[in-house]
Amino acid sequence: MNSLNVPVIKRLIAKDWLLFQKQMAAYVLTGILSLCLLGMARPWSFYIGSLLLIIVLVATSCFAISTSLINERKEHNLAFVMSLPIAPLDYYLAKLIGNLVTFAVPFLVILIGTLAAILLTPLPDGLVVYSLLIFGHILLAYCVALSVAMAVESEGWNIFVMIASMVMINPFMMGLSQIESIHGVIRGEAIIFSSAAIVILTTQVVVSLLLLVGTGWVHCRKVAFY
Amino acid sequence: MTVAFALTGIHKQYPQFTLSDISLSLPHGQIMGLVGVNGAGKTTLLRILTGLVRADRGDVRVLGLRMPEDQVAVKADTGFASEDMRLYKSQTLRWHMDLIAAIYPGWDENYARDLLRRFDLKSDQSIGGFSHGQRVKALLLLCFARRPRLLLLDEPTTGLDPVARSEVLEVLSDVLRDETRSVLFSSHNTHDVEQLADSISFLHQGRLIASQDKERFLDDWRRIVCFGDYTPEWPEIAAARRNGSVLELKVRDFCGELPARLAAHGLTVQSVDPMRLEDIFVTTVRAGAPA
């Protein structure tokens, strides 16, 4: 197996970052605004803030995938990129890391901001676990959409998966509300990681990782890049 | 003799199209024109050479290396521009030049500036604001200025206005003067191919129907106009068209004794003329047999 062309992979990651940094900054700013609303700890501001926060997270993940992968294929930029001295694995890693970075920066900023807002304001600290599970779902939905975008060329399927995986946040939240060990501690001040919460969080992270590894395997077996 | 690329027994199947049993090579330092109608398989062949498409079977060697296994090393020394390849609309040409310059150590900034001037391109303009001709020229600039050993150009002059086409052909001629560089370019414009290529290959319906030196191509073919009632059906007659007593023959593998042979069958030969490449191509395709 040939070694990776690391300098070009770095260039391609930097390219994607440069292409999307302005939009990502806008998402981070909107995320901070929603955190401010959350931090006010009033019922109306908490509702609007949490709704805005979820919208920003969904928009961040969809934007990164649709712009860097789906549009690149649609606009015929893929042939240009693949004509550079890279192998399919180099391209996969560049896209994977580029996407994870462009997604992870606003995701982590908002995640840390959310935890800070919960811990440093009158909001009950019991929300920490519930919030982490919501963020875990967004991460999993993002990985599903990213994997499909890398493996499947159909724009229709990509849009369907992107919307479906994100919309699943509603039934997911409803499901969490049925689990007493998670929902029952939201209003308390103690941060309790119940076994159910740990199992869900672990599943979200492990499935996300497996999806990304599996996508790399599929991508390296593709026979056309244009 | 070293070769820039060698394809042996290449086969690629699509639901509606098959590229069959292609064996073709380009000697180092030569320019090959790949001629075919739309859908003949030119783009697929070029994509296989660049690693964008993997052949179902067959052996692909480019610059002495195996494809797609060694594609990173091959692409480092190859410039590929295709009609359906696009740059990033939101970014300027300068941004693309910087990206390519950072990746290819052989990038020649002075030559790139010279090409900017000759192509009348503005490096600080967004690609989204470029016309089709400007986009093609920008792509060629990015290819040429990296000084690759092998250039693979898919329809580089298609859709260009006469001025842009002339600018591109002029620069292409300059590039081709460098004998260390090999070029394969596809076109359905036989005039461009006739002007630039050392050797010519005809591709039709996924098959290679002819491939040889341009001079030999042109030497081998003749258009003969004669009078008489006899219509020869000899192997070298690729096409025969009669209008009353006037008979027009298009002949491959022409040899000097043919007019005498026609005369021996009662035909009066009026003229024997060389044929243009376009006419040779059309006759070859219609005859459905190797040139």
Interface residues (C-beta under 8 A of the other chain):
Chain A: N2 N5 P7 V8 R11 K15 L19 E75 H76 N77 A79 F80 M82 S83 L84 P85 I86 A87 D90 V223 A224 F225 Y226
Chain B: R47 T50 G51 L52 V53 R54 P68 E69 D70 Q71 V72 A73 K75 A76 F80 S82 D84 M85 R86 L87 Y88 K89 S90 Q91 L99 A102 I103 Y104 L139
